[in-house]
């Protein structure tokens, strides 16, 4: 309770009454949604084998079918925290790239990871790094590990690292998994603070091959939470480095947006 009061005072002081009122109105709605999610997860935990069986049964190479399945599966158990139109465009780019070495920073519900697994090559190596109890929606519980492992197809290898992406030991483990290979695709959706997302970019971009892709989620200005979500600032600072594409459904949507960087490819 004390933490909530402190946060409310901070928002009022730094971002004014309008932002405070928007967050105050949304707070009970978010709490109800969180309660629904927890009840649904409790049900899934009880019926884990059935959940895994249904995940393994699903087969498709169509980005929209895959996204729709992840959105509705088990009442949102693995729902992606994405705007559909934006993420579908990213999935089409991903599919065209046909990546073998893939990494995601920030897995949370697992929806984006599910989509990447289903569209990746059958011999792909996929690495997920997610911080337990992460402040930006991350930190899936251990019981979900077998469920996430059921995302794979063919001879794919999926490595679920429940660790801090900013730790040197995590970087070393990723390098060991890659075994001198380079990433084709890196999706950054973890720590959303300026310094946090900057560190992810600086630590892991050297592992991406020239011609590979680095995608950033949440490049749209978050007017409700600009004090903690600052991916847009980093994106503005780095998007001139290489060729980029912005996937934004509505510039005034107040969240989301995906920045696609074609790493090593200069602007035309």
N, C-alpha and C positions, 0 to 999 in steps of 0.2 A: 504493500500500500504506500509506504514511504517513497519507494522508487517511482511509483506512478505520479505522486505529488511533485517530486523533484523534476521529473520529465515534463510535467505540465507547466511548471514555472519556467523551465528552460525554453520550451516552445513559445510561451507567451512573451517572454523577454526578447527572444531573438527573432521570432518569425511573426509576431503579431496575433491579434484576436481572430482574424479570418482563418488562418491555418489551424489555430487551436480549436475553433468551433468545428471545423471540418473533421479533425481527428477525434474530437469528443463525440460527435454524432456517429462516426463509424466504429468507435470502440466497442459498444455493446453488440453491434452486428458481427464484428470480427470475432468476439468472444463466443457468440452462438455458433458461428461457422466452425470455430476451433473445436467446440464441444462435439458437433456433428462429426467432424473429422476423426476425433479420438474414439467415438463410439464405433465408427466404421472400421477403424484400425483394429479395435478390440475384436470385432467380428472376424476380420481377415486373419488375425493372429490365431483364432480358434480353428479356422478352416484353411490353414496354410497350404495343405496338400492340394486342396481343390483349386485354390488361387494359382498355385504353381502349374497345375495341370492345364488350366484354361490359358495361361500365358504361353505355355509351350505349344498349345494347339493352334494359336493364332499365327497365320502366315500371310504376308503381303509384301509387295515391293512398291506399293502406291503410297506416296507421302501423306495424302489426305486420309486414306483409310487407316494408316498407322496412327496418325495424330488423333483421329476420331475415336479409335479404340482406346488409346491411352487416356483420352479425356473422360470417357464414360465408364471405363472398366471399374467394376466393383465400387460404383458410386463415387468415383473420383480418387480411388486409392493411390494411383500413380499419375494423377492429373498434372500436366506441365503448367508451370507458372509463366505462361506465355500468352501473347495475343496471337490467335490462330493464323491470321493472314500474314503476319510477320514471320512466324516460325515456319510456316509452310514454304515461304520463299527461301528461307535458310536451308530447309531440308532438300529443296530442289537443287540448290548450289552444292550441298553436301553429296547428293546422289551423283551429280555430274562429275564431281571430283573423284568419286570412287576411292575413298581413303582406306589405307590399310592400318595406319597407326593413328589412333584417335585419343584425345584426352579431354576430359571435362573437369573443370574446377567449380564445384558447387552442384550437388546432385539432388538434395532435398527429397521431394516426393518420388523422384526417379523417372518422371515422364519424358524429359529430354533424353536421358540415357537410354530409355526404351526405344525411342525413335531412332537414335543413332545406331543402336545395335541392329535393329531390323533393316536399316538401309545400308549398313556397312557390308563390306565383302565377307564371305564366309570364312576367310582365313585372317580376319582382322584382329588386331590387338587393341583393346579398349581399356583405358585407365580412367577411373573416377577418383577424384580427391574431394572429400567432404569432411568438414570439421564437426565433430560431435558437439551438439548444443550450439551450433553456429548462430550468430545474431541475425543473419539474413535468410532465415528459413531452412537452414541446413540441419544436419545432425540426425539422420534417420537412425532408428533403434537397431540393435543387433539382430533381432528376429526377422528384420526385412532383408537381411543379406541373402538367404536362399531364394527369396522372391526376385531380387534384382539379378541374381545369377541365372534365373529362368528367362531373362531377356534375350540371352544369346541364341545364335543359330549356327549350324554347321560346325566348323572347327574354331570358332571364335574363342579368344581368351579374354576374359574380363577380370580386371584387377580392381577391387574395391578398397581403396585406402582411406580409412576413417582417421584422417590426420590433418594437421594444419599445413596448408599449402605453402605458408611462409617459412616453414622450418627447413633448414638445410638438409636434415636427414630425409625429409619427404622428397626433396629434389633429387637426392642421391638414389633413393629407391626407384623413382621414376626413370632415371637414367639407366639403372640396372635392368629394369623391365624392358626398356627399349633396346638394350644390348647393342649400342652403337648405331641403331637406326634413328631416323628423324621423324618427327610428327608430321602427318599430312594435314591434320585438323585439330585445332585447339579452341575449346569453347570456355570462355571466362565468365562465370556467373556466381562468384563466391563473395568475398569481402567487397562491399560496394562503396566503402570510404575511398577518398582520393588516394591516400597512401597505400591502402590495401590492394586496390585494383592495379595500381601502378607497380606494386611489388610483384604481383602475379605476372604482369606483362614482362617486367624486367627479368624475372627468374626463369620463366618458361618459354618466352619467345625465341631464345637462342636454340631451343630444341626443335623448332619448326623448320622444315626444309624450305628452300627458296621455291616459290610457286605454291606453297601450302597456304592454308587459310587460318587466320585467327579471328574469332567472332566474339564480340562483347555484348552482353545483355544489359539493358537499362541505360541506353545512351540518351534517352529523352529526359529532359529536366523534370525532376520530381518536386513539384511545388509544395507538396505536403510534407516531404521528408528530405529537403535539400541539405539539411544539416548532417545527415548520415548517408545519403545516397548521392555520390558525386562522380559516377562513371562518366556522365556527360562532360565534366571538366577535363578528365584525362583524354577522352575521345577527341575533344577539340584540339588538344595539345599534340596528339600523335597522328591524326588522320592524314596529315600532309606528308608523312614519311613514305607511304606507299599508296598504291591504287586502293581505293575503298568504295564501298557501296553501303548506303543506309537503308535499312528496311524499317520504315515507320508508317504505321497505318494511319495515324492522325497526329500531327505535330503538337496538338493541344491535349493529348490524352493523359498527360501527367505522370506517366510511368512507361516502362518497357522500352521498345525500340531496340533494334539489333544493328550493331556496326560490324561490317564485314571487311576485314583487311586482307588483301591478297599479298601475303608476306614476300618481300623481296622484289615485287613487281612495281616499278616506278609508274607514276601518273603519265598518261598519254598526253 
